[in-house]
Amino acid sequence: MVATPAHLRRSAAALGNEEVLRIRNDFPILQQHVNGRPLVYLDSGATSQNPLSVLAAEQEFYEQRNSAVHRGAHHLAVEATEAFENARETVADFVGAEWDELIWTSNATEGLNLLTYSFLNASLPGAGPEAARFALAPGDELVVTEMEHHANLIPWQELAARTGAVVKFIPIDDAGALDLEAAAGIIGPRTRVLAFTHASNVLGTINPVAALVALARSAGALVVLDACQSAPHLPLDVKALDVDFAVFSGHKMLAPTGIGALYGRSELLNAMPPFLTGGSMITTVTMERAGFLPSPQRFEAGTQRISQAVALAAAVNYLSETGMDRIHAWEAELGQRLVRGLESIPGIRVLGPAAGQERIGLAAFDVAGVHAHDVGQFLDSRGIAVRVGHHCAQPLHRRLGLTATTRASTYLYNTTDDVDAFLNAAADVRAYFQA
Amino acid sequence: MSLDQLYQQIILEHAKARHGSGLAAADAPKEASSGQSHQLNPTCGDEITVRVSVAGGKVSELRWDGDGCSISMASASVLTDLAEGMTVAELRTVIDSFREVLRSRGKVPADPEVLGDAAAFEGVSRYAARVKCAMLSWVAAEDALGQALTA
């Protein structure tokens, strides 16, 4: 196993610039210059960077342990299986789940599709009595919110279109907060699923999970949490939040692309029909039928993403050693600095909560008279990487009267200097484009 | 390559002037045969609708409505200035030339004799992510032209 860097001893003191500068040494990609300026990476909301320990974990796996898992009696097969299942325990523990409640997926999008396709399978004739609790029929309602990423909207739309169920959504107010009064009217006896994001990838808001779960529970609906923007940035405990399912992506939390996870309550997972079928997920197979293993194997057909799972565990170790509460606090500070700075620039409108109100370390904004693409291009010329476009949330942008915005998003390796370099450049945008 | 080579002054000016913008505000000329095309860039949500009207073998009018970045808006404005008064064959030649330059990753220089003000978009070809922005209205115009001729 690759050891965690020595300087990452969990400290009680708050994370600050000095420690962040040491953390940055673990991220080779951040050392480069772009367009003649030191790279300022403020696009971790889209994808984060990998520390050396994560890169080393993946390399070590391929150099020392690579083999198929859950089969074969040879030494490497045992080593690989152990690394793979240890990784599962580490990541499950990171989000407060049991090992058998964590299913590997490619990313959060696949996790959500796994759920919706399983529910679709449960709705088909011959699905069996165990699956009946997931079966959807005309008149059933699937509730999402107006701020969802397309990944937590389109799979539900498709599921509704195939089963006759209806998608309803909880609206947001002009400040980007969910209208909980409206939610109480929308979530009712017909609601079968409530799916919502923990933290908005555009607004930066952290949604009131407890209040929403309470509404879903009183209606007897399943709760699905999109934890893409929370798992990487704040302490997450799926049991304490009392959600039935949660999804997140590894590449947003210091791991490589191609790995993510779905959490599900064990009792639910073991009653759900499989999504993908094939090798590794079966008990007895005849030419006519097959029996399926319990979770997690039940949902892991075919050879898995073993090295990526190992790398995700290394990423989670890096985060845990730094301390999720400390990362959360530091990013909250950076988020406030972003909003305060942006709000002080004439012609810039920040989406979501105003300065002083809770938000994660990201801010999406509109620049009067300058398209987001042009803003991003200008910032890039100063070595600053941000995201531009609709951030896979077209309905949210439409609700706010916009088609595209610019988004700066932080992580544990960003300093206040990063934020200030960004703010200084953002202040020059309108003059450059003569807006 | 500097930002100023991408955002040449002529592009910034056209992005504001938006010659030809206002399709919805006016009907197509009655004496002409017209075609219309809507194009969308799904990565950023930019969209444009272009109407091309042809009379006597010439482009009598080009009008558009769109929402997008300065490159896409300026490109539509420049196209309007170029296209109006051209023969159908001339417009096709210009569109082909523009496409060749834009897709060349900086290898094919723009010929100002052929492209006029559109030669200012030469720098865009080095920014792979922005080529689609510049091409959006031209693709729409090509499609609209085809429709006008079969209408």
Boltz contact constraints between the chains, C-beta under 6 A:
constraints:
  - contact:
      token1: [A, 371]
      token2: [B, 69]
      max_distance: 6.0
  - contact:
      token1: [A, 373]
      token2: [B, 44]
      max_distance: 6.0
  - contact:
      token1: [A, 373]
      token2: [B, 69]
      max_distance: 6.0
  - contact:
      token1: [A, 374]
      token2: [B, 69]
      max_distance: 6.0
  - contact:
      token1: [A, 374]
      token2: [B, 70]
      max_distance: 6.0
  - contact:
      token1: [A, 381]
      token2: [B, 3]
      max_distance: 6.0
  - contact:
      token1: [A, 389]
      token2: [B, 44]
      max_distance: 6.0
  - contact:
      token1: [A, 390]
      token2: [B, 45]
      max_distance: 6.0
  - contact:
      token1: [A, 403]
      token2: [B, 45]
      max_distance: 6.0
  - contact:
      token1: [A, 403]
      token2: [B, 67]
      max_distance: 6.0
  - contact:
      token1: [A, 404]
      token2: [B, 44]
      max_distance: 6.0
  - contact:
      token1: [A, 404]
      token2: [B, 45]
      max_distance: 6.0
